[in-house]
Amino acid sequence: MTIFILGSGGVADLLHAPSTRAGMTELGYPAHVMAILGFWKFSARWRLRHRVFRW
């Protein structure tokens, strides 16, 4: 479940989805922060996926 949440959140941040953009601007973050967070969320999902399915 965590892998799906990180993956979908990362993709939404990377694609600058309107709902995600609205939330980030409401919190006062600039638009480029979404790309940085999206990259790291997606990277974390990839790493967790490999760690979980290796067991």
Contacts in CASP RR format, 6 or more apart in sequence:
PFRMAT RR
TARGET T0000
AUTHOR 0000-0000-0000
METHOD contacts of the structure
MODEL  1
MTIFILGSGGVADLLHAPSTRAGMTELGYPAHVMAILGFWKFSARWRLRH
RVFRW
2 48 0 8 1.000
3 45 0 8 1.000
3 48 0 8 1.000
3 49 0 8 1.000
3 52 0 8 1.000
6 41 0 8 1.000
6 42 0 8 1.000
6 44 0 8 1.000
6 45 0 8 1.000
6 48 0 8 1.000
7 41 0 8 1.000
7 42 0 8 1.000
7 45 0 8 1.000
9 20 0 8 1.000
9 38 0 8 1.000
9 41 0 8 1.000
10 37 0 8 1.000
10 38 0 8 1.000
10 39 0 8 1.000
10 41 0 8 1.000
10 42 0 8 1.000
10 45 0 8 1.000
11 38 0 8 1.000
11 42 0 8 1.000
12 19 0 8 1.000
12 20 0 8 1.000
12 38 0 8 1.000
13 20 0 8 1.000
13 34 0 8 1.000
13 35 0 8 1.000
13 37 0 8 1.000
13 38 0 8 1.000
13 41 0 8 1.000
14 34 0 8 1.000
14 35 0 8 1.000
14 38 0 8 1.000
14 39 0 8 1.000
14 42 0 8 1.000
16 31 0 8 1.000
16 34 0 8 1.000
16 35 0 8 1.000
20 34 0 8 1.000
21 31 0 8 1.000
21 34 0 8 1.000
24 31 0 8 1.000
24 33 0 8 1.000
24 34 0 8 1.000
25 31 0 8 1.000
END
